[in-house]
Amino acid sequence: MRKIFRAERTLVGSQLVPAGVEVDTETGTIVAVRTGVEYAAALARDAAAQMDPGHASTGALVVNVPDEAILLPANVDCHVHVNEPGRTAWEGFASATEAAAYGGIATIVDMPLNSIPPTTTTDALAVKRAVTAGQLFVDVGLWGGAVPENLGQLEELWAQGVCGFKCFLVDSGVPEFPPLLGADFGRAMAEVASFGGLMIVHAEDPDVLGSIPPWSSRRYADFLRSRPHEAEVRAVQTVIEQVRRHGTRAHILHVSSAQALEPIAQAKAEGLPLTAETCPHYLIFDSDAVPDGASEYKCCPPIRDPGNQRELWQGLIAGVLDCVVSDHSPSTVEEKTKGGGDLAQAWGGVSSLQVTFPSMVDAAAERGIGIERVSEWMSAGPARVAGLPGKGRLEAGADADLIWYEPGRAICIDGGRLAHRNKLTAYTGRVLSGSVRRTMIGGKTIFDGFDLAEPSGQLLRRGS
């Protein structure tokens, strides 16, 4: 069946224009995107043929997007901790992908750690793929992991279609996913380069963090001092040195320190194959406003000061940062509130998957930045990083993953009503001016603003 989605505001390239997006629902792909004279001619042909509003002269079914909504490519989030199997009490594929659908995200890419077993072997990858069966409301890709124990075996995971390899340069927080320290990181980067893979790096320096005296406190300022800018900057420099040495494609995860922007920009200017991301919580929250003992804001690296935040926005606008992703990293309430607000004990991670896009739209608008840029940062940008060329764009041949975003459909975030398995989130109480009205995968509606369709998401392999 062919459908044509017509909207007065459709994101084509970098502009909102009247357009018709024709979709083949059998293949789930976009057949054509008509704008300007071509779009006007299609409307004229339908009028001349005296077609009813629900059909085009070509026989395609016409779906008119309401005037109050904007037609956008569905978002892609390439940094999500689903935690299943093993820590499914923290999150799971059903709850995470349901939340994604509500938030206008049609594709997530799952991180390899926090699940047990972690995705560091082909056997573990098979286990993870098996547990997704019947649970996916949106499409899901998978990252592999690089740890000391699987060096020399990474190409086997790459051949199985993982999007790349996550590694830590510091303690990950879970014992089954140790960091790559010293020479191990160089070995891993050389190995990944040998088959053209991608390494994605949690970039904090172990020596800097190791020099911080043990601490225990409810004060956010004390937590912030325990993860200084220097830790990020030195780790980013380490990654760049290895990229320069081996030619490895690398991606810096969750940049929180604006001081890391300069070395990243210099590496890109040098032509090194380096990309970087940041997250909504670094762009929306700032350390001056984080209450003491509020562990729902704790994440590593941390939320920093307002001046730092302004520079991160500038880094996004300038293209130093390539995308915005959630780093949705939930845990049980017990883990998140361990120590009764002692930020040294609480699990680090912000739960946000369902609300990241509308939150970013509002935060950007406050700075005079349109939804066009936000959509690019949260759809095409993450798709490029994860190696998913069919996602994140409204172009012929791309997957027909679409959302209707309604700028005036206001919501007040109530963490208790989110689809996340655990409801504690820093976003509770935020009033947003707009929200997602419809989410579609392959031209078929999975969320219509009220109801959710049956799970029909697909497992993706790199290059999908």
Secondary structure, DSSP 8 states (H G I E B T S, - for coil): -EEEEEEEEEEETTEEEEEEEEEETTTTEEEEEEEHHHHHHHHHHHHHTT--TTB-TTS-EEEE--TT-EEEE-EEEEEE---TTT-TTT--HHHHHHHHHHTTEEEEEE-SSSSSS-S-SHHHHHHHHHHTTTT-SSEEEE-EE--GGGTT-HHHHHHTT---EEEESS--SSTTS----THHHHHHHHHHHHTT-EEEEE---HHHHHTS-----S-HHHHHHHS-HHHHHHHHHHHHHHHHHH--EEEE-----GGGHHHHHHHHHTT--EEEEE-HHHHH--GGG--TT-GGG--SS----HHHHHHHHHHHHHTSS-EE---B----HHHHTTTSS-TTTS---B--GGGHHHHHHHHHHTTT--HHHHHHHHTHHHHHHHT-TTSS--STTSB--EEEEETT--EE--GGGSSSSS---TTTT-EES-EEEEEEETTEEEE-SS-B------B--TT-
